[in-house]
Amino acid sequence: MPELPEVETVVRGLRTAVGGKALISVTELRARTVINPAKTDLTKPLGRIETVERRGKYILVTLSSGLHLVAHLRMTGKFILADPPQQLSSHTRAYLDFDDGTRLLFHDPRTFGQIKVYQPHQSDPAVQALGPEPLTNAFDGVYLHQALTRRQSPIKTVLLNQQVIAGIGNIYACEALYRAGIRPGKPANKLSAPQCANLVAAVQAVLTESLALGGTSISDYRNVDDKTGEFQHFLRVYGKQTCPQGHALNRIKQAGRSTYFCPVCQK
């Protein structure tokens, strides 16, 4: 599933590709891909794109009409700019047409991704429930230490909780815990204040580095121009057999996801 760096890279690509354009229609090709709480006619002009932002793993688009779109890529979703429009593939679940003749395709082989359309007074409950952004001042060692006080779950599992920290997924949780020297199975409430500060620094470092390289492409992730990210070449533990220090890595399952860690470097 695309995580913060990948979604942010997509958002930046969308700003360049469709920012300022007038959205004239949204077409759904597979049921439940486009959800329309706004109850507006999606076959008619919807307004000009004013902003494209990210919140956690969500893509937020505001239109001059006041309507706003909330998109989540889930496991395999991706936006691809087709200019001029190209033949639709079997994995195209929806597309957005613009006044200049360009088309934005929404591909999603696993079909879990969605695009929601809201009126100005409406909001997405999942977005409203998100925790602080990890690359802002709201996410620091003090916040994390307080947030973990009553949480006995493994720290890796807590890092994936979007209501605690927005945007972190499996890959970056593994990478940050390795850099911070913390075992993924350690109870969250057992982390000391210094460990929380180190973990915050590790999270911010790995996310910043990945952003600079356009994210991590391991399976389906692509940017709007259909190019891959490059951070997969710099992962230290995720998907690896040994850590940078040469120690054999362990792979376990946590909350249904694979966790990679070093039993020597991480305590």
Secondary structure, DSSP 8 states (H G I E B T S, - for coil): ---HHHHHHHHHHHHHHHTT-EEEEEEESSTTSEE-TT---TTS--EEEEEEEEETTEEEEEETTS-EEEEE-TTT-EEEEESS-----TTEEEEEEETTS-EEEEE-TT---EEEEE-TT---HHHHT----TTSTTSSHHHHHHHHTT--SBHHHHHT-TTTSSS--HHHHHHHHHHHT--TTSBGGG--HHHHHHHHHHHHHHHHHHHHTT---SSS---TTS---SGGGG-SSTT-SB-TTS-B-EEEEETTEEEEE-TTT--
